[in-house]
Amino acid sequence: MTLEGLNPVLTPPKRLACMGAASATDRVEFAFLTEYLGLSDSDLSKQLKALIDVGYLTSTKTGKGATRRTWLTITDIGRDALASHTAELQQMIRPELPIPELG
């Protein structure tokens, strides 16, 4: 096992949590994520920008003025990246090690 299998974009816990929330539903609202994750708007925006820039999430705005909302949707690429990254994390915490013979 090596650490090279971990996705550097998903390694920061805030980004991983964003992806987990997005993967649990068809779309998730920005305001919900700030409350759910306990992040400021600016911190969440920074984390989401990194995920959007690599194509893991898409962002859609609805409404105008006070009713304006930002919705985030995980992409197929993002879903695959999350699955691969979490499989690597599982391998790290539950490794399948060869059992040495006694004797």
C-alpha positions as YAML, in Angstrom:
chain: A
units: angstrom
residues:
- id: 1
  name: MET
  ca: [0.00, 0.00, 0.00]
- id: 2
  name: THR
  ca: [1.17, 3.54, -0.72]
- id: 3
  name: LEU
  ca: [-0.28, 6.92, 0.02]
- id: 4
  name: GLU
  ca: [-0.18, 7.80, -3.68]
- id: 5
  name: GLY
  ca: [-3.71, 6.41, -4.14]
- id: 6
  name: LEU
  ca: [-5.18, 9.23, -2.08]
- id: 7
  name: ASN
  ca: [-6.68, 12.07, -4.07]
- id: 8
  name: PRO
  ca: [-4.98, 15.34, -3.04]
- id: 9
  name: VAL
  ca: [-8.09, 17.35, -3.94]
- id: 10
  name: LEU
  ca: [-10.20, 15.24, -1.56]
- id: 11
  name: THR
  ca: [-7.66, 14.87, 1.24]
- id: 12
  name: PRO
  ca: [-8.66, 18.08, 3.09]
- id: 13
  name: PRO
  ca: [-11.49, 17.10, 5.49]
- id: 14
  name: LYS
  ca: [-13.69, 20.06, 4.54]
- id: 15
  name: ARG
  ca: [-13.66, 19.07, 0.88]
- id: 16
  name: LEU
  ca: [-14.24, 15.42, 1.67]
- id: 17
  name: ALA
  ca: [-17.23, 16.39, 3.84]
- id: 18
  name: CYS
  ca: [-18.65, 18.55, 1.03]
- id: 19
  name: MET
  ca: [-18.37, 15.65, -1.38]
- id: 20
  name: GLY
  ca: [-19.97, 13.27, 1.09]
- id: 21
  name: ALA
  ca: [-22.94, 15.58, 1.56]
- id: 22
  name: ALA
  ca: [-23.28, 16.12, -2.18]
- id: 23
  name: SER
  ca: [-23.15, 12.39, -2.86]
- id: 24
  name: ALA
  ca: [-25.99, 11.70, -0.43]
- id: 25
  name: THR
  ca: [-28.61, 13.57, -2.47]
- id: 26
  name: ASP
  ca: [-29.43, 14.81, -5.96]
- id: 27
  name: ARG
  ca: [-28.32, 18.33, -5.06]
- id: 28
  name: VAL
  ca: [-27.41, 20.23, -1.91]
- id: 29
  name: GLU
  ca: [-27.85, 23.91, -1.11]
- id: 30
  name: PHE
  ca: [-24.88, 26.12, -0.23]
- id: 31
  name: ALA
  ca: [-26.66, 27.53, 2.86]
- id: 32
  name: PHE
  ca: [-27.34, 24.02, 4.14]
- id: 33
  name: LEU
  ca: [-23.66, 23.10, 3.78]
- id: 34
  name: THR
  ca: [-22.49, 26.15, 5.73]
- id: 35
  name: GLU
  ca: [-24.74, 25.17, 8.63]
- id: 36
  name: TYR
  ca: [-24.19, 21.41, 8.38]
- id: 37
  name: LEU
  ca: [-20.39, 21.71, 8.23]
- id: 38
  name: GLY
  ca: [-20.09, 24.75, 10.49]
- id: 39
  name: LEU
  ca: [-18.14, 26.73, 7.91]
- id: 40
  name: SER
  ca: [-18.24, 30.42, 7.04]
- id: 41
  name: ASP
  ca: [-19.52, 31.39, 3.60]
- id: 42
  name: SER
  ca: [-16.01, 32.38, 2.50]
- id: 43
  name: ASP
  ca: [-14.39, 29.17, 3.74]
- id: 44
  name: LEU
  ca: [-17.05, 27.00, 2.08]
- id: 45
  name: SER
  ca: [-16.74, 28.99, -1.15]
- id: 46
  name: LYS
  ca: [-12.98, 28.36, -1.19]
- id: 47
  name: GLN
  ca: [-13.46, 24.61, -0.68]
- id: 48
  name: LEU
  ca: [-16.21, 24.37, -3.29]
- id: 49
  name: LYS
  ca: [-14.18, 26.32, -5.85]
- id: 50
  name: ALA
  ca: [-11.45, 23.69, -5.68]
- id: 51
  name: LEU
  ca: [-14.02, 20.92, -6.23]
- id: 52
  name: ILE
  ca: [-15.79, 22.75, -9.04]
- id: 53
  name: ASP
  ca: [-12.51, 23.63, -10.78]
- id: 54
  name: VAL
  ca: [-11.60, 19.94, -11.15]
- id: 55
  name: GLY
  ca: [-15.11, 19.00, -12.26]
- id: 56
  name: TYR
  ca: [-16.21, 17.10, -9.15]
- id: 57
  name: LEU
  ca: [-19.17, 19.41, -8.47]
- id: 58
  name: THR
  ca: [-21.33, 21.73, -10.53]
- id: 59
  name: SER
  ca: [-22.99, 24.87, -9.22]
- id: 60
  name: THR
  ca: [-26.38, 26.24, -10.24]
- id: 61
  name: LYS
  ca: [-27.97, 29.47, -9.03]
- id: 62
  name: THR
  ca: [-31.73, 29.92, -8.78]
- id: 63
  name: GLY
  ca: [-33.92, 32.89, -7.86]
- id: 64
  name: LYS
  ca: [-33.06, 36.56, -7.59]
- id: 65
  name: GLY
  ca: [-32.29, 38.90, -4.75]
- id: 66
  name: ALA
  ca: [-33.30, 37.54, -1.34]
- id: 67
  name: THR
  ca: [-34.53, 34.28, -2.86]
- id: 68
  name: ARG
  ca: [-31.25, 33.55, -4.68]
- id: 69
  name: ARG
  ca: [-29.86, 30.11, -3.85]
- id: 70
  name: THR
  ca: [-26.80, 28.17, -4.91]
- id: 71
  name: TRP
  ca: [-27.20, 24.45, -5.51]
- id: 72
  name: LEU
  ca: [-24.36, 21.96, -5.83]
- id: 73
  name: THR
  ca: [-24.49, 18.65, -7.66]
- id: 74
  name: ILE
  ca: [-21.87, 15.93, -7.70]
- id: 75
  name: THR
  ca: [-20.73, 14.91, -11.18]
- id: 76
  name: ASP
  ca: [-20.01, 11.39, -12.40]
- id: 77
  name: ILE
  ca: [-16.31, 12.25, -12.31]
- id: 78
  name: GLY
  ca: [-16.71, 13.48, -8.74]
- id: 79
  name: ARG
  ca: [-18.63, 10.36, -7.70]
- id: 80
  name: ASP
  ca: [-15.86, 8.15, -9.17]
- id: 81
  name: ALA
  ca: [-13.14, 10.21, -7.48]
- id: 82
  name: LEU
  ca: [-14.94, 10.01, -4.14]
- id: 83
  name: ALA
  ca: [-15.41, 6.25, -4.44]
- id: 84
  name: SER
  ca: [-11.73, 5.73, -5.29]
- id: 85
  name: HIS
  ca: [-10.53, 8.01, -2.50]
- id: 86
  name: THR
  ca: [-12.75, 6.39, 0.14]
- id: 87
  name: ALA
  ca: [-11.64, 2.92, -0.99]
- id: 88
  name: GLU
  ca: [-8.03, 4.00, -0.42]
- id: 89
  name: LEU
  ca: [-8.95, 5.35, 3.03]
- id: 90
  name: GLN
  ca: [-10.66, 2.05, 3.88]
- id: 91
  name: GLN
  ca: [-7.52, 0.18, 2.82]
- id: 92
  name: MET
  ca: [-5.47, 2.41, 5.11]
- id: 93
  name: ILE
  ca: [-7.61, 1.81, 8.20]
- id: 94
  name: ARG
  ca: [-8.44, -1.84, 7.48]
- id: 95
  name: PRO
  ca: [-5.46, -3.20, 5.59]
- id: 96
  name: GLU
  ca: [-5.45, -6.74, 4.32]
- id: 97
  name: LEU
  ca: [-2.06, -7.74, 5.59]
- id: 98
  name: PRO
  ca: [-0.47, -11.10, 4.87]
- id: 99
  name: ILE
  ca: [-0.46, -13.23, 7.99]
- id: 100
  name: PRO
  ca: [3.03, -14.58, 8.64]
- id: 101
  name: GLU
  ca: [3.35, -18.26, 9.33]
- id: 102
  name: LEU
  ca: [4.37, -19.21, 12.85]
- id: 103
  name: GLY
  ca: [6.86, -21.84, 13.37]
...
